Amino acid sequence: MNNSEILPDLLSKIYENQCALEVALSVLADFAEKTGNTDVADNVRGSLDIFDKNLDYITMNLAVLMLPE
């Protein structure tokens, strides 16, 4: 298997992991807020903002990379 065959699957798995991390961070932020750790919740939500800012770019470019040549 060459790199051009592996790359789409690899990128897809990385993207899935990123989505899973985003969900986990969101749950963590909610938990931290409910337990009174607002500083932790704010820091986690700050990290989630980075996910949101990059999501469209990542999604669009993954779609381009996965197009058949």
OpenMM code with the backbone's topology and positions (N, CA, C; nanometers):
from openmm import Vec3, app, unit

residues = "MET ASN ASN SER GLU ILE LEU PRO ASP LEU LEU SER LYS ILE TYR GLU ASN GLN CYS ALA LEU GLU VAL ALA LEU SER VAL LEU ALA ASP PHE ALA GLU LYS THR GLY ASN THR ASP VAL ALA ASP ASN VAL ARG GLY SER LEU ASP ILE PHE ASP LYS ASN LEU ASP TYR ILE THR MET ASN LEU ALA VAL LEU MET LEU PRO GLU".split()
positions = [
    Vec3(0.0847, -0.1172, 0.0000),
    Vec3(0.0000, 0.0000, 0.0000),
    Vec3(0.0897, 0.1241, 0.0000),
    Vec3(0.0617, 0.2174, -0.0903),
    Vec3(0.1445, 0.3379, -0.0956),
    Vec3(0.0816, 0.4519, -0.0158),
    Vec3(0.1551, 0.5606, -0.0033),
    Vec3(0.1101, 0.6724, 0.0783),
    Vec3(-0.0221, 0.7318, 0.0319),
    Vec3(-0.0440, 0.7365, -0.0984),
    Vec3(-0.1680, 0.7959, -0.1477),
    Vec3(-0.2899, 0.7105, -0.1137),
    Vec3(-0.2694, 0.5826, -0.0874),
    Vec3(-0.3792, 0.4967, -0.0447),
    Vec3(-0.4042, 0.5065, 0.1057),
    Vec3(-0.3007, 0.5306, 0.1817),
    Vec3(-0.3107, 0.5377, 0.3269),
    Vec3(-0.3608, 0.6741, 0.3740),
    Vec3(-0.3223, 0.7791, 0.3071),
    Vec3(-0.3496, 0.9153, 0.3527),
    Vec3(-0.4968, 0.9446, 0.3790),
    Vec3(-0.5899, 0.9126, 0.2904),
    Vec3(-0.7304, 0.9437, 0.3193),
    Vec3(-0.7818, 0.8768, 0.4469),
    Vec3(-0.7496, 0.7492, 0.4661),
    Vec3(-0.7935, 0.6803, 0.5873),
    Vec3(-0.7285, 0.7390, 0.7115),
    Vec3(-0.6020, 0.7682, 0.7026),
    Vec3(-0.5307, 0.8272, 0.8153),
    Vec3(-0.5916, 0.9611, 0.8534),
    Vec3(-0.6142, 1.0461, 0.7563),
    Vec3(-0.6734, 1.1772, 0.7835),
    Vec3(-0.8139, 1.1647, 0.8404),
    Vec3(-0.8880, 1.0691, 0.7901),
    Vec3(-1.0224, 1.0459, 0.8413),
    Vec3(-1.0195, 1.0051, 0.9884),
    Vec3(-0.9270, 0.9173, 1.0234),
    Vec3(-0.9144, 0.8729, 1.1629),
    Vec3(-0.8680, 0.9865, 1.2539),
    Vec3(-0.7770, 1.0686, 1.2067),
    Vec3(-0.7322, 1.1842, 1.2849),
    Vec3(-0.8489, 1.2789, 1.3089),
    Vec3(-0.9299, 1.2999, 1.2058),
    Vec3(-1.0466, 1.3863, 1.2180),
    Vec3(-1.1468, 1.3277, 1.3186),
    Vec3(-1.1693, 1.1972, 1.3130),
    Vec3(-1.2590, 1.1327, 1.4093),
    Vec3(-1.2081, 1.1519, 1.5519),
    Vec3(-1.0777, 1.1368, 1.5703),
    Vec3(-1.0191, 1.1576, 1.7027),
    Vec3(-1.0388, 1.3011, 1.7491),
    Vec3(-1.0224, 1.3950, 1.6586),
    Vec3(-1.0403, 1.5354, 1.6942),
    Vec3(-1.1843, 1.5612, 1.7382),
    Vec3(-1.2793, 1.5043, 1.6665),
    Vec3(-1.4202, 1.5210, 1.7034),
    Vec3(-1.4487, 1.4598, 1.8403),
    Vec3(-1.3906, 1.3430, 1.8667),
    Vec3(-1.4088, 1.2780, 1.9960),
    Vec3(-1.3485, 1.3622, 2.1084),
    Vec3(-1.2325, 1.4196, 2.0835),
    Vec3(-1.1702, 1.5068, 2.1839),
    Vec3(-1.2551, 1.6303, 2.2100),
    Vec3(-1.3144, 1.6833, 2.1060),
    Vec3(-1.3997, 1.8010, 2.1226),
    Vec3(-1.5197, 1.7685, 2.2123),
    Vec3(-1.5809, 1.6536, 2.1900),
    Vec3(-1.6940, 1.6128, 2.2737),
    Vec3(-1.6483, 1.5918, 2.4183),
    Vec3(-1.5362, 1.5250, 2.4356),
    Vec3(-1.4849, 1.4995, 2.5706),
    Vec3(-1.4541, 1.6303, 2.6432),
    Vec3(-1.3953, 1.7251, 2.5732),
    Vec3(-1.3652, 1.8545, 2.6352),
    Vec3(-1.4926, 1.9297, 2.6723),
    Vec3(-1.5927, 1.9173, 2.5902),
    Vec3(-1.7198, 1.9826, 2.6185),
    Vec3(-1.7834, 1.9258, 2.7455),
    Vec3(-1.7804, 1.7937, 2.7575),
    Vec3(-1.8333, 1.7287, 2.8776),
    Vec3(-1.7517, 1.7700, 3.0001),
    Vec3(-1.6215, 1.7751, 2.9857),
    Vec3(-1.5345, 1.8168, 3.0954),
    Vec3(-1.5648, 1.9608, 3.1380),
    Vec3(-1.5844, 2.0491, 3.0425),
    Vec3(-1.6168, 2.1888, 3.0745),
    Vec3(-1.7485, 2.1973, 3.1504),
    Vec3(-1.8482, 2.1227, 3.1059),
    Vec3(-1.9778, 2.1229, 3.1751),
    Vec3(-1.9639, 2.0710, 3.3180),
    Vec3(-1.8872, 1.9625, 3.3341),
    Vec3(-1.8663, 1.9060, 3.4671),
    Vec3(-1.7933, 2.0054, 3.5578),
    Vec3(-1.6889, 2.0663, 3.5041),
    Vec3(-1.6119, 2.1619, 3.5835),
    Vec3(-1.6995, 2.2785, 3.6273),
    Vec3(-1.7829, 2.3254, 3.5378),
    Vec3(-1.8709, 2.4369, 3.5718),
    Vec3(-1.9724, 2.3975, 3.6797),
    Vec3(-2.0283, 2.2785, 3.6674),
    Vec3(-2.1278, 2.2317, 3.7653),
    Vec3(-2.0677, 2.2101, 3.9032),
    Vec3(-1.9385, 2.1802, 3.9087),
    Vec3(-1.8732, 2.1578, 4.0381),
    Vec3(-1.8054, 2.2832, 4.0912),
    Vec3(-1.8295, 2.3956, 4.0254),
    Vec3(-1.7776, 2.5229, 4.0744),
    Vec3(-1.6392, 2.5592, 4.0268),
    Vec3(-1.5821, 2.4827, 3.9365),
    Vec3(-1.4493, 2.5113, 3.8831),
    Vec3(-1.4612, 2.5956, 3.7558),
    Vec3(-1.5054, 2.7190, 3.7730),
    Vec3(-1.5310, 2.8034, 3.6564),
    Vec3(-1.4033, 2.8372, 3.5809),
    Vec3(-1.2907, 2.8486, 3.6504),
    Vec3(-1.1637, 2.8757, 3.5806),
    Vec3(-1.1281, 2.7609, 3.4863),
    Vec3(-1.1457, 2.6385, 3.5351),
    Vec3(-1.1180, 2.5213, 3.4517),
    Vec3(-1.2144, 2.5188, 3.3336),
    Vec3(-1.3420, 2.5417, 3.3607),
    Vec3(-1.4427, 2.5414, 3.2539),
    Vec3(-1.4095, 2.6466, 3.1486),
    Vec3(-1.3694, 2.7644, 3.1916),
    Vec3(-1.3348, 2.8712, 3.0972),
    Vec3(-1.2129, 2.8340, 3.0137),
    Vec3(-1.1133, 2.7727, 3.0762),
    Vec3(-0.9938, 2.7310, 3.0020),
    Vec3(-1.0263, 2.6229, 2.8990),
    Vec3(-1.1088, 2.5289, 2.9384),
    Vec3(-1.1470, 2.4223, 2.8458),
    Vec3(-1.2277, 2.4801, 2.7301),
    Vec3(-1.3194, 2.5699, 2.7609),
    Vec3(-1.3995, 2.6317, 2.6540),
    Vec3(-1.3125, 2.7162, 2.5614),
    Vec3(-1.2069, 2.7743, 2.6151),
    Vec3(-1.1119, 2.8465, 2.5306),
    Vec3(-1.0463, 2.7532, 2.4297),
    Vec3(-1.0137, 2.6337, 2.4744),
    Vec3(-0.9575, 2.5338, 2.3831),
    Vec3(-1.0604, 2.4910, 2.2790),
    Vec3(-1.1853, 2.4794, 2.3209),
    Vec3(-1.2912, 2.4423, 2.2279),
    Vec3(-1.3115, 2.5490, 2.1204),
    Vec3(-1.2864, 2.6735, 2.1540),
    Vec3(-1.2967, 2.7802, 2.0544),
    Vec3(-1.1987, 2.7574, 1.9397),
    Vec3(-1.0820, 2.7049, 1.9717),
    Vec3(-0.9831, 2.6751, 1.8675),
    Vec3(-1.0365, 2.5658, 1.7754),
    Vec3(-1.0984, 2.4630, 1.8318),
    Vec3(-1.1613, 2.3591, 1.7503),
    Vec3(-1.2624, 2.4224, 1.6545),
    Vec3(-1.3481, 2.5074, 1.7088),
    Vec3(-1.4528, 2.5694, 1.6269),
    Vec3(-1.3950, 2.6560, 1.5159),
    Vec3(-1.2918, 2.7319, 1.5471),
    Vec3(-1.2315, 2.8208, 1.4469),
    Vec3(-1.1696, 2.7428, 1.3314),
    Vec3(-1.1176, 2.6257, 1.3596),
    Vec3(-1.0476, 2.5470, 1.2569),
    Vec3(-1.1347, 2.4424, 1.1881),
    Vec3(-1.2550, 2.4195, 1.2368),
    Vec3(-1.3371, 2.3096, 1.1864),
    Vec3(-1.3678, 2.3214, 1.0376),
    Vec3(-1.4137, 2.4366, 0.9926),
    Vec3(-1.4484, 2.4514, 0.8507),
    Vec3(-1.3272, 2.4297, 0.7607),
    Vec3(-1.2147, 2.4874, 0.7992),
    Vec3(-1.0919, 2.4733, 0.7204),
    Vec3(-1.0507, 2.3266, 0.7102),
    Vec3(-1.0522, 2.2584, 0.8228),
    Vec3(-1.0112, 2.1181, 0.8259),
    Vec3(-1.1072, 2.0328, 0.7434),
    Vec3(-1.2358, 2.0519, 0.7634),
    Vec3(-1.3358, 1.9733, 0.6915),
    Vec3(-1.3244, 1.9928, 0.5412),
    Vec3(-1.3128, 2.1174, 0.4991),
    Vec3(-1.3039, 2.1481, 0.3563),
    Vec3(-1.1793, 2.0850, 0.2944),
    Vec3(-1.0670, 2.0977, 0.3597),
    Vec3(-0.9425, 2.0464, 0.3034),
    Vec3(-0.9325, 1.8949, 0.3108),
    Vec3(-0.9929, 1.8334, 0.4104),
    Vec3(-0.9990, 1.6870, 0.4119),
    Vec3(-1.0797, 1.6370, 0.2931),
    Vec3(-1.1887, 1.7051, 0.2647),
    Vec3(-1.2708, 1.6663, 0.1490),
    Vec3(-1.1907, 1.6774, 0.0192),
    Vec3(-1.1126, 1.7827, 0.0060),
    Vec3(-1.0303, 1.8013, -0.1141),
    Vec3(-0.9245, 1.6915, -0.1237),
    Vec3(-0.8585, 1.6629, -0.0128),
    Vec3(-0.7530, 1.5606, -0.0141),
    Vec3(-0.8076, 1.4215, -0.0424),
    Vec3(-0.9320, 1.3978, -0.0092),
    Vec3(-0.9889, 1.2640, -0.0264),
    Vec3(-1.0524, 1.2451, -0.1641),
    Vec3(-1.0562, 1.3501, -0.2458),
    Vec3(-1.1068, 1.3364, -0.3827),
    Vec3(-1.0137, 1.2472, -0.4629),
    Vec3(-1.0700, 1.1630, -0.5477),
    Vec3(-0.9827, 1.0823, -0.6334),
    Vec3(-0.9068, 1.1722, -0.7305),
    Vec3(-0.7849, 1.1335, -0.7581),
    Vec3(-0.7014, 1.2163, -0.8476),
    Vec3(-0.7388, 1.2008, -0.9915),
] * unit.nanometer
topology = app.Topology()
chain = topology.addChain("A")
for resn in residues:
    res = topology.addResidue(resn, chain)
    for name in ("N", "CA", "C"):
        topology.addAtom(name, app.Element.getBySymbol(name[0]), res)
